[in-house]
Amino acid sequence: MSLTGLFLILFLVVHLIGNLQLLSNDEGKAFNIYTDFMSHNPVIQLIAKGNYFFILLHAIMGILLAVKNKNAKGSKYAVSPNNKTSWASNNMALLGTLIFAFLLMHMGHFWFQFKWGSGLPMVNYDGVEMINAYAKVTTVMSQPIWMVAYLIGLLVLAFHLWHGFASAFQSLGLRHKKYTPIIEGLGKAYSILVPLGFAILPLYIFFTQS
Amino acid sequence: MKLNLKVWRQKNNDSKGSFETHTVNASEHMSFLEMMDVLNERLISEKKDPVAFEHDCREGICGACSMVINGRPHGPQQGTTTCQLHMRKFKDGDTIVVEPFRAKAFPILKDLVVDRSAFDRIIQSGGYISVNTGQATDGNSVPIEKDLALKAFDAAQCIGCGACAAACPNGSAMLFTSAKVSHLGLLPQGEVEHTKRVQSMVAQMDEEGFGFCSNIGACEVECPKEISTENIARMNRDYFKASLVSE
């Protein structure tokens, strides 16, 4: 869980940096050129395949872990303990399942459409024809239902990362008097800032488009 | 003080248990176990079956007492075993829910008594050193770095009560096993067999059917000896190393 989780944590940063180009005031040119590059570069394509694999591996291992642990616990206590452990830590499987549902929605909106969708909006920059991914994103995000769904998904992701970031280091045995507090601080900052960075996009698009 | 007790009654592991409600008059100076004794004295005088629970030293060092009080192993007081928990921590008229330790690897024998021999088997699989250390030697004749001695001693405080596995929502015994692995492995006498020990104890822990650690941290919160999850990280680290170097 820890190794795949850390890979996905790195992926989120790259994904966010790329997506922040949606904010540039050029009617999506920078973002479209970026998505065109990402979907045609063979190295990126290979990393993308690895990314899908790691997402699935993380999910499958998570399910196996949750099932094994549920069986190992057997029955639950009649009174819930109220013992200062974090809510996120106790609900990682639930949060993971919700993130998976969110991913299906996200892939359905964009990845699936770009691969197999018909009637995609096209755009031409200096004689190069490419998919107008920016138009696609703005169409989805300007609908209130999807905008809210993305925000909820990101909130769930934030909780998952709140536990997951530092937990990955602990599972790998990377614990140190000096560095662990830094890792924990970084984890908390990451789990707030990265989902927040993503959340700016649907909000920005929604309020500038409508 | 008058208390309403909801106590778990179960004939054996195969039968279905349920809560039984009793009213107990206790003094605030009593320990929790003494309060249970008062209940049992009354049940015996009424020719009823007393509540089965484990106890031995009643001074917090043996690890025999094992109840879950209001959802928390060893009750609400931090760093305390049930026997050292006093009734002054509760209020007159309180309802207290008493359950056995719950984990698949700890089958219920009767009422609040669970079979914790899974921990004994984890110890047997590697919780020893096979060299003869002889008589207690003079202090400081084996030089040990102070920091290591303290860490080993912290880990050695584990009384093997099972509160970690009972508190863990995954029913994991990582805190116990890692405390034992650390306590022996950090000292020069136990270091020699450390690689083999960490592998065999982890293997036995898995075989007993304990869950996997997902770093929730409930074990550390409920441990009456306040053993740190730092030991779990150390065991993970040592287990990876052992997997790489072992034949």
Interface residues (C-beta under 8 A of the other chain):
Chain A: M1 L65 K68 N69 N71 A72 K73 G74 S75 K76 Y77 A78 V79 S80 P81 N82 N83 K84 T85 S86 S89 N90 M92 H163 A166 S167 Q170 S171 L172 G173 L174 R175
Chain B: K6 F19 V68 N70 G71 R72 V97 E99 R102 A103 K104 A105 A167 C168 P169 N170 G171 S172 G209 F210 G211 F212 C213 S214 N215 I216 G217 A218 V221 E222 T229 E230 I232 A233 R234 M235 N236 R237 D238 Y239 F240
